[in-house]
Amino acid sequence: MPHGIVEKITNGGWGLVRSDEGVVFLNYVLPGESVAYRVKDRARGILWGELLDVLTPSEHRVQPPCPYFGQCGGCVFQHIDYPFQEQIKRQILLDDLKRIGHYIPEPALPDIIKSPPFHNRIRARMKAQKKENPAEPEDGRIGFIRKSTNTVIPINQCLLFPAPVNRFLEKWNTLAKPPFFFQMDILMNRDSQQVYIHLAHPPYPGHEAETEEKEEILKRFPEITFSWPGNDDVGVSALKINDWTYYVSPTAFFQVNPFQWENMLNIVESYLESCDTIIDLYSGVGFFIPLLKKYSKKVIGVESYGYSSDLARRAFGGSGASGSEFLRIPVEKFNFPRADIVVVDPPRSGLSKNVINSIIKKKYAKVIYISCSSASFSRDLKILRENGYQLAALNTLDLFPQTPHLETIGLFEL
């Protein structure tokens, strides 16, 4: 049985072990631990293993509190005490900055802004297991994807969710026969504690009996506001941050961790200065829009998902007179105008070549980059630095406790 010492934790939460056969990556380990494992897969000289035993446990190893740990593909850090999770995430970021970005921060990075370790997430997408055999009954219980599979593990309680969401999960998944909805987008409004759920498979024509049955079951949940395609506005609610009112929906992206909202806004504000025009790329429902309006005469929000753009326009106006303009187009198709500052909050994949080249070509004085991936952030940092930008400031927030992900907010100046 192979065994070795865990050298470090890498991007994605994988522990790195060096062996005679090559580098082995394992989940659920900590730096310095002596572990036994077996090799499951080999790809391009890299070995992917399965942890069999911890021979010498780290002092930072704790008992995972979640009964789904190791099965659910979500939390892979629950075996690590929370203060040490932060140290690991910091090291992952520093490794990516050095290895991918060819950059070593000077001075040292400020401390990661902490979050409560549990009950810190108000949004999620949950699924039910789609039947493979038409003769089998559909299982309407909802959950998350089982680790390393395409199957769904029903989840009755998630330690990342607030109590109102968990009450729904417990009640839904213990129904004698919960109706099948392929996907549920769940959002809890922090202010009202109301839970909104968007159903991906609504009652549909031609299945009247099934429709009536589903509607009867949904009536058992008067505390939940359900919506479905064509009825999206039912799921819209107002949410206040500082003195600003946002319109949020379970189908539109919004930052998942309410304990970090004001911290994110404060960091971005520390990078801003009064100017004429700010461009907000991947603007969503307008999380940064009211703050950006405070510092500029005009804000241009660019968002490909039309419903998010509609909600932003509803909250913060969309005419020139309002000081903001919202464009419903992919960022890759945006015709970049002159501006003073560009704010980017891209998906995990980071900026496309077309977008980052457009930013470089226009020579915007400041680029504020919000990222949930240290790998793609480091890649784009390298490109920006090679084209005349310097990283003037970098802050980090833990938006996703119990996972290897870290939110970074960087300021690039030309």
N, C-alpha and C positions, 0 to 999 in steps of 0.2 A: 504494500500500500504506500504510494508516494507521500512524502511529507516535506515541509519546508517552512521558512520564516517569511511572514508578510512584510514586505519592504515598505510599502506605502499604499494609500488609497488613491486611485486615479479617477479621472472624469467618468461619471456614470455610477460611481460607488463601488467600482471593482478593486479588490485587493490584488496587488502585484506580488507574485512569488516567482523567484528564479530557480529553474531546475536544469538538469543536464539535457533535457529535451527542448528547452526553450522557456520563454516567459509564459507563466500560467496566471489567468485571471479568475478570481473567486469572489463570490458575494458573501456577506454576513461575517466578515473578518475585520480585525483591527491591526494597525501597524504594530510590529514586534511580536505578534502571536506566532507560536509554533502550531501548525495545523496539518492534519491529514486530509487528503483529497483524492478524487479520481478524475481523470480527464474524460470529458464528455464529447468535445468537438475540437477539431483542428482546422484553422483557416489562415492561410498566408503566413505560416510560421508562428502563429499565436495559438496557444492552447486555452480552451475554456473549460474550467473545472467545476466540480461540485464539492462543497465542503462536507467532509464526513465526520471530522472530530476536531475539537480544539484541544490540543495537547497542553499548551501553556497559555491560559487566558490573560488578556490585558486587564489591568486594574480599572479600565474604563468600560469594560463589558458589563451590561446590565440585563436583567430578565425582560424581554419584550412584553409590554402590557397587552398587546393586541392579539386575540386568538387567531387572527388570519395571517399573522406575520410568517413569512416564508412561503405562503401560498399566493397571497395577493401581490400583484406586481407593483404596488404603489410605494409604500414605506420600506426602504432597505437599510435604514439607519436606526431602527428602534432598539437594536442591541447595544447602542452606544449612548453613554450619558450625554445629556444635551450640551454642557459646556465643551466637551471634547468634539462633538459634532461640528461646532463652530471652528475649532482648530483645524479639523480635517478639511472643511470647505475652504478655509483660508489657504491651506497648502495646495489644494487642487487648483485654485485660481492662480496662485503664484507659479505653479508648475506650468499651467497653460500659457500664462503671460510670457514665461521664459522660453518654453519649447516651441510654441506656435507663433507668439507675437514678437519673439526676440527682444523682450523688454523686461527689465528689472526695475520695479518701482523705487524711486528715490524722492523723498524720504519713504519710510515704510508705510504700508497701508494703514488707515485708521481702523479702529475696531469695528467688527460687524455689528450692526444694529440688531438687537435680539428681538425675538417674538415669543409669546407664550408657546411652549413646546407642543401643546395639544389644543384641540377645539379652536383652531385658528383659520378655518377654511369655510367660506360661505357659498362657494360655487363648485359644481362637479357635473361631469357627464357620466351617467351610469347606464348599463346595458342589461338586457335579458338574453339568455342563450337561445339563439335561433336553432330550430330543430333541423337536423340533417335528414332524417327519415320522415316523409310526409305522414306516415302512419302513426308516428309518435305524438303524444300530446305536447303542446308547447308549454314551457315553463316560464311563467310570467314574473318570477322572482328576479329582482335586479341586483346588480353588483358590479365588480370591477374585473378586468381581465386577469385570469390566473397567470402567474409568472411563467414566462417561456412557452406560453400556449396561445391559442386563439379562442379558448373557452372562457366562460364567465363563471366566477365564483360568487354566489349570492352573499351579500353583506347586510347583516341586520343592524350592526352598530359600527360606525367608523369613528375612531378616536380623534380624527381631525375635524369632524363636523360639530356644530353646535347642537344642543339638545333638541330643538324643534325638528331638525332634519333627521336625527336619529329616531325620534318618535315615529316619524312617517315610515322610515325604513323597516322598523320593527313591526309596525302594524301591517304594512303592505306585504312583506315577505312571509308573514305568518297567516295570511288569508288562506282559506282552504284551496282556492283556485284563483290566484291573482291573474287578471287578464294580461295578455301578452302585448307589450309595447316594446318594440325593438330598442328604443333609446329614450332616456329621460334626461333632460337638462334641468338641473336643480339650482335654485338660487334662494338664499334667505336674505331678506332685507334687514340689515343690521339695526335700523332705527325702529321698525315696527315689529320685528321678529316674525314677520309673515313669510311663509314658504311658498315659492312659485315654482311650478313644474311644467315644463313644455314636453308634450308627448309627441314622439316622432311618428307614431302610427295612430292617428285619430280614428274615431268611428268613420267609416267610409261607405258610400252608396253600394248597394248590391249585397250587403251583409247585415240586413236589418236586425235579425235575431241577435247576432253577435254585438251589433251596435247597442241595442237596448240593454244587453247584459253588461257591457262595459260601462254604460252610462249609469246603471244602477249601482255598480260597484264604486264608481267615482263619487257617488253621492254619500258614500260612507266616510268620506274625508272632507267634511265641511270646513275644516281648518286649513285646507290646502287650496291654493288658486291654480287650477289647471288651464293650460292653453295648448293649442296645436296649430299647425300650418293653416293660414287663412284666418286665424283668430288670435294672432300674436299680441295684439294690444291689450288683451286681457291680462297678460303677464307682465305688463309694464308697471313699475312703481317708482315713486320719488324717494331719493336718498340724499341726505345732507352731509357734506364734508366742509368743515369751516363754515362759511356763510354761503356756500354754493349748493345749489340743488341740481342733482343729476337725475336722469331718467335711465333706469336699469331694467334689464330683461334677462331671463335665463338663457335666451338664445344669443345674446350679444356679449362679447368679451368685456369683463371688468376685473380689476385686480382682485385676487381671491382672498388675500389676507387683510382684514380690516384694521388690524393692529399696526399695519405698516403704511396705511394710506397717507397720513399726515407726514410721516417721516420721508416718504418718497417726494411729496410735494415740497417739503422744506429743503431737501437736498437740491432739487431742480431749481428752486427759487434762489438758492445761494449761488447758482451759476449764471443767473439772468442779470440783464441790465436793460435800462430803458432804450428802446429802439423803434424803428418804423414797422418792420415786418418780421414775423416769425412763422416758419413753416412747421407744422406738426404732422409727421409721417406715421402711418398706422395709428391714426388718432382714435379709433374705436368710438365709444359713446362720448368722448371728450374729457377723459380724466384730467388731462393737463390744460385743457382749453381755457377755463376761467383764470387760472394762474398766468398763462401766457398773455391773455388780454390785459392783465394788470400792468404788464411791462411793455406792451407794444400797441401801436395804432391799429394794426391789422394782423389777424391770425388766419392762416390757411390750413384747414384740416384736410388730410387726404386719407381716405378709408375705402377699401374695396367692398366691404360688406354693407350693402345699402341700408339695411335696417339699423345698424349701429350709427351710420351717418345721419339717418332720420332722427334718431333719439338725441344725438348731439345737437342737431339743428333745432329740435324742439326745446332743448334746455337752454341753449346759448345763442340762438338766433343764427340766421344764415344769410343775411343780406349784408351788403357793404356798409350800410348804416350802422349795423350792430357791432362792427369791428371784427367780425369773423365770417369766414366763407368755408363751406364744406363741400368737397368734391368727392363724388361717389365713383372712384376709378381705382384700379390697381396702382400702387405706388410705382410699379415698373413702367406704367404708361403716362405718368405725370410729366407735364412739361414744366420743368423747374424754372421758376422766375427768379428775379433778384430778391434777396432777403438778407437779413442781418444774422439771424440765428436759425438753425435747423434742429428740431427735436426728433429723434427716431426711437421707436419702441418696437423693433421688428419681432417676428416669430423666432423660435429657437434656432432656425437655420441662419439667422443674421441677415445682413444686407446682400442683395444680389449684386453681381458685377455691374449691371446697368445703373442701379441706384447709387452705389458708392462712386462710380465714375462720374455720374451727374453732379454729385456733391463736390467732388474734387475739381471738376471743370468750372463750376460756378464760384469756387473759392469763397464759400461762406465763412465769415469771421469766426463763428462758434458752431460746433456740433455737439449737442447733448445726446448721449447715447445710453439708452436704458436697455439692459440685456438680462435674459435669464439663462444664458449659456456662456460660460467662460471660454469655451473653445471657439465659438463663432465670434465672440467679442474680441478675443486675442487675434484671430485671423484678420478681422477688419481693422483692428488697431495697427497691425503691421502695415497694411495698405495705406492707411491714413498718414502714418508717420513717414512712410516713404514718399509721400506727396505733399510734404510741407506742414503737416499738423503735428502739434505736440500734445501729449496728454497732460493737461494742466491740473486735473483733480480726478480722484477716483474714490467713490464710496460704495460700501456694500451693505446689503440688508438680507436678513434671513426671512424670506417670504415663505419658504417651504421646509419647515422643520421635519425631521425624520426622513428626509430625502437628501441626495447629494447636491441638489440644485441651490444656487445662490444668485441673488439679484445684484447686478452691478450697475452703477450710474456714473458714467465718465464724462468729463468735459474736455473736448478737443478744441484747441485754438490754433488758428492759422499763423 
